[in-house]
């Protein structure tokens, strides 16, 4: 039985397994890269390439679904030993390993298919984009910095979206700046998220920055990552000549970063989920909205 033929409850369980709703973190920045390059290469009357955006969405969701499914499969025995993750679907049996692998393969095929429909360059680079998605779950077994591998995996989104529109690596410098910003942003809040598993990770031999260097160091490293993230957002705005609405969006982002880091302390990790999900979800959506408004009002981007 394939995932498409599975009972609705099984499909829902798989979607819970891969936390499909968390696509909100990376998708806005892929859209930002794609719409920015549409504006800068569209001449006097730039317009939205809706087919490109649709294929970018399919590719992003496919890649992320594959990554999450593979992560859960590879880590299922580790998850079973951690009280926080012991209720995950592969541990409880709500989703079988076979179903998870089926879903992962389907998602991978969807990703590669979308890349092929975009342009030859995207198809050629797609297998390279898959590598960090597979390496990341193994990272906690051999390095204290698996968060950096996650950052590399997330860097691919904005770069891929830019190349999806242009089909050319030339002139893609701004996309790499934005991609690096997104990678540091997500790697930085993964440092915060990992803090809640510090003691368990030490007991079962899982590597992470908090487990190796302590929670205070991890939180400081996260702050540094987000300061650099903010600087890279500034640089991106300068490179593509975004206007005042972008800078207002950055001010809002700075406030969100400050809030996120103010509510998580080494002695109080009770609000990690609020920092991880609420604050970071807000950052992605808010910054994209302000950038979109700028591209429409100042850049002349049309539907």
Secondary structure, DSSP 8 states (H G I E B T S, - for coil): --TTTS-HHHHHHHHHHTTGGGGHHHHHHHHHHHHHHHHHTSGGG-B--HHHHHHHHHHHHHHHHHHHHHHHHHTHHHHHTSTTTTTSHHHHTSS-HHHHHHHHHHHHHHHHHHHHHH-HHHHHHHHHHHHHHHHHHHHTTT-S-HHHHHHHHHHHHHHHHHHHHH--STT-HHHHHHHHHHHHHHHHHHHHHHGGGHHHHHHHT---HHHHH-HHHHHHHHHHHHHHHHHHHHHHHHHTT--HHHHHHHHHHHHHHHHHHHS-BTTB-TTHHIIIIIIHHHHHHHHHHHHHHHHHHTT--B-
